């Protein structure tokens, strides 16, 4: 959905965990249908798209992750200060990476749904920048 497709913001609700939710009426012509209502969550830090309100609540409130732009035009990586870990996520999965884990490499990852993504790689994470890159690799792989 593009910002220019928004016909009207019906409601904005702010949350103290670093995000807000908009109820927006979207111009249906673009999608060859009637106008429709969408609920989307955005960060209060720069108005970046987070996804559904449920994803925003889980990431910001429950996990206490500070989201930031990863790949594409959505926040899909973020840092958790409490765990000193970088997380990557999509609507399908979430994984955290920190020093001592492996740099996520999708080639090393099998199709096993119970795979420990922190062990999908051959290079050990030694810096927080590598942990961030691993979270980004994971988010790209899972989309």
Buried (B, 14 or more C-beta within 10 A) or exposed (E): EEEEBBEEEEEEEEBEBBBBBBBBBBBEEEEEEEEEEBBBBBBBEEEBBBBBBEBBBBBBBEBBBBBBBBBEEBBBBBBBEEEEBBBBBBEEEBBBBBEEBBBBBEEBBEEEEEEEBBEBBEEEBEEBEBBBBBBBBBBBBBB
